[in-house]
Amino acid sequence: LIEGENQLMKTLVIALEESTLGKLYDIQTVKADINYNAEKVLEGIFNIAIDYTLVHKDGTEEKATLLLKGKKESGMVVSSLEVITKNLEDPSRQIILPIQITLSCSWPKCTCYYHQRIFWQNIDQHCQ
């Protein structure tokens, strides 16, 4: 995929291809239902919901909902991204994992909260 002398980049691309990106080759069809309200998106206020189904080549389906929200709260813009998986029959084949990220901004200061649930373990991080 990558030719040249940058071994670090080559190693990273190979690792990505073998993990997440490589799983994309297993998708046959993507079905999506997208609902959004973005009339005030320039003010940071929006609401997007995507219900999607990834159909693998063997016919199995991976279903999830992606929620992207933006709102104003106490003078700050609060944006959040959440992926809610609906079936975890075989987590090793799952392409998009459950995740929850919240970002609060009152320019110039921003804070974020990151929560990811992988294989029934919670990973929480707070960054500034």
C-alpha positions in Angstrom: 0.0 0.0 0.0 2.7 2.5 0.9 6.1 2.4 -0.7 9.1 4.3 0.5 11.4 4.4 3.4 9.1 5.6 6.2 8.8 2.3 8.1 6.7 3.8 11.0 4.1 5.0 8.5 4.2 1.7 6.7 3.7 -0.2 10.0 0.8 2.0 11.0 -1.0 1.6 7.6 -0.5 -2.2 7.8 -1.9 -2.3 11.3 -4.9 -0.2 10.3 -5.5 -2.4 7.3 -5.4 -5.5 9.3 -7.8 -4.2 12.0 -10.4 -1.6 11.2 -9.9 -0.8 7.5 -9.4 -4.4 6.6 -12.9 -5.2 7.9 -14.4 -2.7 5.4 -13.6 -5.2 2.7 -16.1 -7.6 4.3 -19.1 -5.2 3.7 -21.4 -5.9 0.9 -24.2 -3.3 1.4 -24.7 -0.3 3.6 -28.3 0.7 4.5 -28.9 4.0 6.2 -31.8 6.1 7.5 -30.7 9.7 8.2 -32.8 12.2 10.1 -31.4 15.6 10.9 -32.3 19.1 12.1 -29.5 21.5 11.3 -31.3 24.9 10.9 -29.0 26.5 13.5 -25.8 24.5 12.8 -23.7 27.7 12.5 -24.8 28.5 16.1 -23.7 25.0 17.2 -27.2 23.7 17.5 -28.0 20.5 15.5 -29.4 17.0 15.9 -28.4 14.2 13.5 -29.5 10.5 13.9 -28.3 7.8 11.6 -29.7 4.3 11.8 -27.5 2.1 9.7 -27.0 -1.5 8.8 -23.8 -3.0 7.4 -24.5 -6.2 5.6 -21.4 -8.5 5.5 -20.6 -10.7 2.5 -21.8 -13.8 4.4 -25.3 -12.1 5.0 -24.8 -11.2 8.6 -25.9 -7.7 9.6 -24.3 -5.2 11.9 -26.8 -2.6 13.1 -26.2 0.6 15.1 -27.4 4.1 15.6 -25.1 7.1 15.4 -26.2 10.3 17.2 -24.5 13.6 16.7 -25.9 16.5 18.7 -25.0 20.1 19.3 -26.6 22.5 21.8 -25.9 25.6 23.9 -25.7 25.1 27.6 -24.7 27.7 30.2 -23.0 29.9 27.5 -21.0 27.0 26.1 -21.4 24.9 22.9 -21.7 21.3 23.8 -21.3 18.7 21.1 -21.7 15.0 21.5 -21.2 11.9 19.4 -22.6 8.5 20.4 -22.6 5.2 18.6 -25.2 2.7 20.0 -24.7 -0.8 18.7 -27.8 -3.0 18.4 -26.3 -6.4 18.0 -23.0 -7.7 19.5 -23.2 -11.3 18.4 -19.6 -11.4 17.2 -17.6 -8.4 18.5 -14.5 -9.5 16.7 -16.1 -8.9 13.3 -17.8 -5.6 14.4 -16.5 -2.7 12.3 -17.8 0.3 14.3 -17.6 0.0 18.1 -19.8 1.7 20.7 -18.4 5.1 21.7 -19.5 8.3 23.4 -17.6 11.6 23.1 -18.7 14.9 24.6 -16.9 18.2 23.8 -17.7 21.5 25.6 -16.4 24.8 24.3 -16.4 28.3 25.5 -13.8 29.8 23.3 -10.8 29.7 23.8 -11.2 26.9 26.4 -12.5 23.4 25.5 -12.9 20.2 27.5 -13.8 16.8 26.3 -15.1 13.6 27.9 -14.5 10.3 26.1 -16.2 7.1 27.0 -15.8 3.9 25.0 -17.2 0.5 25.8 -15.2 -2.3 24.2 -16.0 -5.9 24.8 -17.9 -5.1 28.0 -15.1 -2.9 29.5 -15.5 0.8 30.0 -12.7 3.2 29.1 -13.1 6.7 30.5 -10.9 9.7 29.8 -11.2 13.4 30.5 -9.0 15.8 28.6 -8.4 19.5 28.6 
